[in-house]
Amino acid sequence: MDFTIDKATQARLERVHELGKNYIRPLGLECDRLGRPLPPEHDYFKMLHKMGMGRTRWRPKKPGEPEKKKDTNKPGNTRSTLLVSEEMSYWDRGVAVSGPSPGLGEGPLIAMGTEEQKERFLGPFINPDRPRWAAFAMTEPGAGSDVAGIRTRCVKDGKHWILNGNKSFSGASSRADWILVWATIDPALGRDGHRAFIVEKGTPGLGNFHIEKKTGIKGYESTSFVMSDCRVPEENLVGGEEYYTGGKGFKGAMKTFNSTRPMIAAMAVGMARAAVDEAMRFARDNDLLGDVRVRDRLERMHRKVKMCRLLTFKAAWLADHQMPNIVEASMCKALAPQVGMEAASLGMELLGLVGGRGDHLIEKLYRDMKAMDIVEGTGQIQRVVMARQLVGFPN
Ligand SMILES: Cc1cc2nc3c(=O)[nH]c(=O)nc-3n(C[C@H](O)[C@H](O)[C@H](O)COP(=O)(O)OP(=O)(O)OC[C@H]3O[C@@H](n4cnc5c(N)ncnc54)[C@H](O)[C@@H]3O)c2cc1C
């Protein structure tokens, strides 16, 4: 593995550093104080839009263009993306992921959608005329880790599908142009019954948006909503009916999750680094570094964060070289949030009463960190995934 950072990535990291110091951190603290995310019309989003952020990675196929073959000899650059995510989250993870973008809906739409659907729904994100968001909604009040247990029903009615159900904790869905919603034709079919739909903003029956009051990560909108006899045109069934043979639909969603786990781990590494830096600063400013126990605990924490970083690099390196990374992806996702929580907890102990006041960055990181253990597969679920691979734990 090569640990050098190429010039382009270095330049990106320097730009993110400036953005983080001047905008992401101060806005994150403001959102935390006010207990809500930035509104979609906020100047920060206009600035990101002007900077060219929030665009889709999808590009339309030119007429007659053959299917692109992946060049398996050319390594990708996942590590560069992870480094940028880590740096953004160092400043504030909520604001870092709140920017306009096709969000988590983009991956499954690229993996499963027809060319026409990609054109319609990702096309506006190629060169967006304004800050735009899209969203992904799988989780329901009774189905989180066990995504196979979703209860939102979809029933075909002529040229439409009728959707009924509740979704929760869907990122940015109240401001989204469209939401990629997962539903089932019959809960008894489990994964084979799953269908994904693009539900567009303003569709009759889509409503009751409620932004959740989370423990932390307040800079990022997590929303519940209801679909009540929500009529979705048949063209919005992602991939068309023929796609859903032999449980392919569910696999489409899972494939996306596998590739995003190292990203969440990298974000947790960034937040853990911030906690260690702040704890170190507090210890130095308050003459705590003379105590050998404090020095020892800080050094141990620093070492653990580095270890997590190396694990995320390994998962990225395997992905970049088209090698299976399922164990490493779960390993770094399971470990980095735990280490982040430990780092924030150590910071709180050093802070003492100052932490108890509730207005210190470390106290905020202490609340922010838990979400990283939950999103995109909890720590326990990652351990189940690893146990299946390593010791044949049953499915
Ligand atoms: C900040 C944030 C953003 C989110 N964004 C989105 C989004 O954009 N779209 C979306 O669809 N969802 C989103 N979610 C929801 C997230 O995916 C779920 O919270 C997550 O899947 C866990 O589900 P749950 O909270 O219902 O917990 P449950 O699944 O009810 O789990 C409760 C506890 O039981 C444990 N557990 C469950 N099953 C097992 C098992 N088989 N073995 C061992 N332990 C188990 C879990 O680890 C957990 O500790 C978001 C959540 C958060 C916190």
The ligand as a MOL file (V3000), in Angstrom:
LIG
                    3D

  0  0  0     0  0            999 V3000
M  V30 BEGIN CTAB
M  V30 COUNTS 53 58 0 0 0
M  V30 BEGIN ATOM
M  V30 1 C -28.0190 10.3260 11.6450 0
M  V30 2 C -28.8080 9.2320 10.9890 0
M  V30 3 C -29.0630 9.2970 9.6200 0
M  V30 4 C -29.8200 8.2980 8.9820 0
M  V30 5 N -30.1020 8.4240 7.6460 0
M  V30 6 C -30.9270 7.5160 7.0510 0
M  V30 7 C -31.3520 7.6970 5.6900 0
M  V30 8 O -30.9900 8.6700 5.0150 0
M  V30 9 N -32.2080 6.7800 5.1520 0
M  V30 10 C -32.6390 5.6910 5.8560 0
M  V30 11 O -33.3880 4.8940 5.3010 0
M  V30 12 N -32.2550 5.5020 7.1550 0
M  V30 13 C -31.4280 6.3830 7.7700 0
M  V30 14 N -31.0630 6.2230 9.0930 0
M  V30 15 C -31.5920 5.0870 9.8520 0
M  V30 16 C -30.5550 4.0270 10.1440 0
M  V30 17 O -30.2520 3.3140 8.9640 0
M  V30 18 C -31.1330 3.1110 11.2510 0
M  V30 19 O -31.2160 3.8830 12.4350 0
M  V30 20 C -30.2520 1.9060 11.4780 0
M  V30 21 O -30.3790 1.0120 10.4020 0
M  V30 22 C -30.6070 1.1630 12.7820 0
M  V30 23 O -31.9660 0.9020 12.8520 0
M  V30 24 P -32.8020 1.2150 14.1800 0
M  V30 25 O -32.3840 2.5540 14.6520 0
M  V30 26 O -34.2340 0.9700 13.8860 0
M  V30 27 O -32.2970 0.1590 15.2510 0
M  V30 28 P -32.7100 -1.4120 15.3890 0
M  V30 29 O -32.5390 -2.1010 14.0830 0
M  V30 30 O -34.0540 -1.4430 16.0210 0
M  V30 31 O -31.6260 -1.9000 16.3840 0
M  V30 32 C -31.6700 -1.6780 17.8010 0
M  V30 33 C -30.4450 -2.3350 18.4230 0
M  V30 34 O -30.4680 -3.7600 18.1830 0
M  V30 35 C -29.2730 -4.1800 17.5380 0
M  V30 36 N -29.5710 -5.2510 16.5730 0
M  V30 37 C -30.5420 -5.2480 15.6270 0
M  V30 38 N -30.4970 -6.3980 14.9030 0
M  V30 39 C -29.4630 -7.1240 15.3970 0
M  V30 40 C -28.8920 -8.4040 15.0670 0
M  V30 41 N -29.3750 -9.1530 14.0710 0
M  V30 42 N -27.8400 -8.8310 15.7950 0
M  V30 43 C -27.3140 -8.0790 16.8110 0
M  V30 44 N -27.8190 -6.8740 17.1760 0
M  V30 45 C -28.8650 -6.4020 16.4730 0
M  V30 46 C -28.7630 -2.9310 16.8180 0
M  V30 47 O -27.3730 -2.9840 16.6000 0
M  V30 48 C -29.1430 -1.8230 17.7960 0
M  V30 49 O -28.1760 -1.6900 18.7900 0
M  V30 50 C -30.3010 7.1870 9.7420 0
M  V30 51 C -30.0140 7.1110 11.1200 0
M  V30 52 C -29.2860 8.1120 11.7440 0
M  V30 53 C -29.0030 7.9960 13.2220 0
M  V30 END ATOM
M  V30 BEGIN BOND
M  V30 1 1 1 2
M  V30 2 1 2 3
M  V30 3 2 2 52
M  V30 4 2 3 4
M  V30 5 1 4 5
M  V30 6 1 4 50
M  V30 7 2 5 6
M  V30 8 1 6 7
M  V30 9 1 6 13
M  V30 10 2 7 8
M  V30 11 1 7 9
M  V30 12 1 9 10
M  V30 13 2 10 11
M  V30 14 1 10 12
M  V30 15 2 12 13
M  V30 16 1 13 14
M  V30 17 1 14 15
M  V30 18 1 14 50
M  V30 19 1 15 16
M  V30 20 1 16 17
M  V30 21 1 16 18
M  V30 22 1 18 19
M  V30 23 1 18 20
M  V30 24 1 20 21
M  V30 25 1 20 22
M  V30 26 1 22 23
M  V30 27 1 23 24
M  V30 28 2 24 25
M  V30 29 1 24 26
M  V30 30 1 24 27
M  V30 31 1 27 28
M  V30 32 2 28 29
M  V30 33 1 28 30
M  V30 34 1 28 31
M  V30 35 1 31 32
M  V30 36 1 32 33
M  V30 37 1 33 34
M  V30 38 1 33 48
M  V30 39 1 34 35
M  V30 40 1 35 36
M  V30 41 1 35 46
M  V30 42 1 36 37
M  V30 43 1 36 45
M  V30 44 2 37 38
M  V30 45 1 38 39
M  V30 46 1 39 40
M  V30 47 2 39 45
M  V30 48 1 40 41
M  V30 49 2 40 42
M  V30 50 1 42 43
M  V30 51 2 43 44
M  V30 52 1 44 45
M  V30 53 1 46 47
M  V30 54 1 46 48
M  V30 55 1 48 49
M  V30 56 2 50 51
M  V30 57 1 51 52
M  V30 58 1 52 53
M  V30 END BOND
M  V30 END CTAB
M  END
